Amino acid sequence: MPELIDSFNRPIEYLRLSVTDRCDLRCNYCMPRDFHDFEDQEHILSFEEIERVVGIFGTLGVKRVRLTGGEPLVRKGLPELAARLSALPGIEDLSLSTNAVRLAKHAEALAQAGISRINVSLDSLRPERFKEITSGKLEKVIDGLMAAKQAGFQPIKLNMVAMRGVNDDEFEDMVDFCLEHNFTLRFIETMPMGDTGRGATDYYLSLQTVKQQLSERYELVPGVMAGGGPAKYMQVADTDLRIGFITPISQHFCETCNRVRLSADGTLYLCLGQDDKLELRPLLRRGVSDDGLREAILGAIARKPEKHEFREKPSQQVRIMSMTGG
C-alpha cells in the first residue's frame, strides 16, 4: 500500500476528521462565549463526501481516523457515519473525541458502529468550576463517562488542559478519579489559537511543572501506550494508570508529526499552527475523479510545514480551535 510521506520524511497515517464546527459547550480556551459564526450547513461535507475522502486516505496509507468537532455528537446520525468509516479498507483504528455531554445517549450505538476508543475533555471535577470553564453541567459528562465504561470502550482517556490559576489545584484529584475508574489521564498545555487563545499565555502552565508536582505524591515510572497521538506517558507505579503529557509549547513534537486535519467544511489543514491548507469541498462538488482527489492530497502533503510557531509567533494563528477540528 502506498504511503503519504511529507517533505521532511514523516509518514502521515493519522487523520483527525471534524464532522461539525458546532458545540454544545463554550470552553474558554476553544470557542468565545458569544461566537455564532458557524459554517453554513450547505458547506458542511455530507456523509457521502466524508466517506469518499476517508476512503482515498485509506488507499494512501492512513490507518487511524479520529472523529472530532466542535462536538461530534452534535452531528445527527454520527453512529451511521462511524459504521461506514470503520468498514473502509485500510482504516484500522476509529476513535472519537468528545465532551461527553451527549455520550450517555449514544455510547452503545457508537461502540456497535466500530469506535473502540474515546477521548473526553474534562478540565475540572468541581461542578461550579466546570461551569465557569465550559458553561456546561459536569453531571452530564460524568453520566457520559459511566455509559462509556458500560459500553466497553477501551481505553477511555481524559484530556485535561492544565491552566495556571484555574485548575492547577485539581491535578491530584483527577489522578485519583482515573485510578478509581480505570481511565487514562492526559494533560495538555494551552495553545494560542485565535481570539480565545491570545489570552492563553495568561494561564499557560508548562507540563514539566505538572509532572514535578505529581511526582511529589505519586511514584511515576516510564510508561508506554499504543496510539497515534503525541503524548509521552508515565505510569503510576504498581497501578495500571498511565498519565500522558502533550506539550506543544514547552517540548514540541513537530519532528514526529504524523497527522493532518480535515475540517467540517472540507478544508485539509496540514498543521494546527499554520495556515497551509487544501480546500477539498470545491473539488468534490465539481466532480473530481478519485485519481484527481488522490493527486491533490499528495500535493498538499508535500507542502506540510516543518513545524508550528506557537512560541515564536503566538498571535499569528487566527482560527479558533473548533474551526480547525480539534
Summary of the structure (lengths in Angstrom):
residues: 326
radius of gyration: 18.9
end to end distance: 28.0
largest distance: 59.1
contacts: 1103
relative contact order: 0.16
helix: 34%
strand: 19%
